[in-house]
Amino acid sequence: MPDRAAVSRAEPDPAGAAAAPAPAVSPSSDVAVACENVSLAYGARTVLRDVTFAVRRGERAAVLGPNGGGKTTLFRALTSELEPVAGRVIAPGRCGVVPQTERSRLDFPVSALDVALMGAVSRLPWWRRPGRADRAAAHAALERVGLDAMADETFGDLSGGQRQRVLLARALVQDARVLLLDEPFSGLDTRSTELFMGLLDDLAGEGRTLLIATHDVDQARAWDLVLCLNGAQIAFGPPEETLTLPTLERTYGGSIVELPGGGGHGVLPPHHHDH
């Protein structure tokens, strides 16, 4: 599996905050995606540092953290869009990205099939248009996510859950073995969420590796691993080890409270005071 190495080193953190200890990555045939002491920056500004983790084939890892904590930046590094300023990224040549459907253009007159077919473009020469085999692959991917009957529907007219499944189909057309999902459950109702989670479980069962960026602490408990980020790696490991109150408070920079009525957990801002 190819890996990408950075030759520069990150500047020491001026705040002197200690990074979460993490074992060095020992790449093996089972490791699908990993980072070793990775730091990432935009220009002179380091935005994520000291990231070390390894996710094996067939594992589902939640990437947990607040807005601006580094989740999207990490995904950019895993897709080679952003080179690390220090450390090493181990990733396949092509990761499938499933973006938030809320950020998708909905006024562009393309069909669900057109969107799924976009997954074939990345592996074609610039001069070649998708052919019959590519269209067959797009139909098969839509069928896999339960939407081939809606292949000709305009993408923007679909429900949020349906659009999210079409975007997943696009990644499947790429035949990517590692899928990066950015807040895939944002805006979905309970039924759509359950359906989408079932699809992800099936894909992991086939040996695909899933990294799922999320804010949902309770949902993260459903995955095999959790990576907590807030400008640096806070923790990495199984949910029962990482989703502790002290770790979550460091991740979110505030106090974690249990919401009434079984509503999960919420985060109080760092300077919150009861009145």
DODREN-86284 format. One record per residue (C-alpha): residue in three letters; y, x, z. Coordinates in steps of 0.5 Angstrom, whole numbers, plus 500, padded with zeros to 3 digits. Layout:
BEGIN
ALAYXZ...
% end
This chain:
BEGIN
MET500500500PRO507503498ASP512504504ARG519506503ALA522512508ALA529513510VAL531520511SER538519514ARG538518522ALA542512525GLU548514530PRO546513537ASP548506540PRO555507544ALA553502549GLY547506551ALA543500551ALA535501552ALA531499546ALA525495548PRO519500548ALA514499542PRO508503540ALA508507533VAL506504527SER499506525PRO498503518SER491501516SER488497511ASP489491515VAL497492516ALA500488511VAL508489513ALA511494518CYS517498521GLU517504525ASN523506528VAL528502523SER535502524LEU539498518ALA547498517TYR552495512GLY556501511ALA558504517ARG556499522THR549499525VAL547491525LEU540492527ARG536498531ASP530501533VAL525496530THR518498531PHE512492529ALA506491525VAL503485522ARG496484519ARG493480514GLY493473516GLU497473522ARG503469523ALA509472526ALA515468529VAL522472528LEU526470534GLY533471535PRO541468535ASN545467529GLY547475527GLY541477531GLY538481525LYS533476522THR536476515THR538483515LEU531485517PHE528480511ARG533484506ALA530491508LEU523488507THR524486500SER528493499GLU534489498LEU537494504GLU535501505PRO534503512VAL539508515ALA533511519GLY526509520ARG520507515VAL519500512ILE512499510ALA511493505PRO508491499GLY512491493ARG513484492CYS514479498GLY515472497VAL522469500VAL522462502PRO530461503GLN533455507THR533449503GLU540447506ARG542453502SER539451496ARG544449490LEU542441489ASP547440484PHE544444479PRO539440474VAL533443474SER526440476ALA521442481LEU517445476ASP523449474VAL524452481ALA516453482LEU516457475MET522461477GLY516465481ALA513468475VAL520471473SER520477477ARG513479474LEU515478467PRO519483462TRP526481462TRP525479454ARG519475456ARG520467457PRO514464462GLY509462458ARG503457458ALA499461463ASP505461468ARG507454467ALA499452469ALA500457475ALA507453477HIS503446477ALA497449481ALA502452486LEU506445486GLU499441487ARG497446493VAL503444496GLY502436495LEU507435490ASP505436483ALA506429481MET513430482ALA514436478ASP519433473GLU523430479THR530433479PHE530438485GLY536436488ASP533429489LEU527431493SER527430500GLY529436505GLY521437506GLN519436499ARG525441497GLN522446502ARG515445499VAL517447492LEU520453495LEU514455498ALA510453491ARG515458488ALA513464492LEU506462491VAL507463484GLN509470485ASP502471488ALA506474494ARG501476500VAL507477505LEU511471505LEU518471509LEU521464511ASP528463513GLU528457518PRO523453514PHE523447519SER531447519GLY533439518LEU526437517ASP523431520THR517431525ARG512429519SER515434514THR515439520GLU507438521LEU506438514PHE509444512MET506448519GLY499445516LEU500449509LEU502455513ASP496455517ASP492454511LEU495460507ALA494465513GLY487463513GLU487465506GLY489472509ARG497471507THR501474512LEU507470514LEU514472518ILE518466520ALA525467522THR527461527HIS531459533ASP526455536VAL523458542ASP517453543GLN515453536ALA514460536ARG509459541ALA505456535TRP504463532ASP500469533LEU506474534VAL513474536LEU519479534CYS525478538LEU531481535ASN539481538GLY542487534ALA536491536GLN528489538ILE528486544ALA520485544PHE514484540GLY507482541PRO503475543PRO507469545GLU504469552GLU507476553THR514476549LEU516469551THR518470558LEU525468561PRO527475562THR526477555LEU529470552GLU535471556ARG536478553THR534476546TYR540470546GLY545473551GLY545467556SER541463561ILE535459558VAL534452561GLU529447560LEU532441557PRO530434560GLY525429558GLY521435555GLY526437550GLY524444550HIS528450552GLY536451551VAL540457552LEU547457556PRO552462554PRO553468558HIS559466561HIS557459562HIS559456569ASP557449572HIS562445574
% end
